[in-house]
Amino acid sequence: MSKTFFWQAVRLVVMVLAVAGIIYALEFMHGGIAVWFWVALLGIGFFGLLVSFRAARRRSVRQQSFGARRRRKSCRGATHE
């Protein structure tokens, strides 16, 4: 399990807990600060998840393009010999 996948899973769990916290705060608490705390936590979790997914996607695209370049170079070298 990669480090990026681990942090994506952690952020996803935090977002689920934040949604549960928003529902709880709206249902049982009459103070507005509790609701905004959970909303902020959900927003931070969503932003972090988005950033980590984009970073993982960028890394996989970079690895694929590097592998394709490497194969092209090795194929060119084999045909000239």
Summary of the structure (lengths in Angstrom):
residues: 81
radius of gyration: 21.9
end to end distance: 41.5
largest distance: 78.6
contacts: 192
relative contact order: 0.12
helix: 93%
strand: 0%
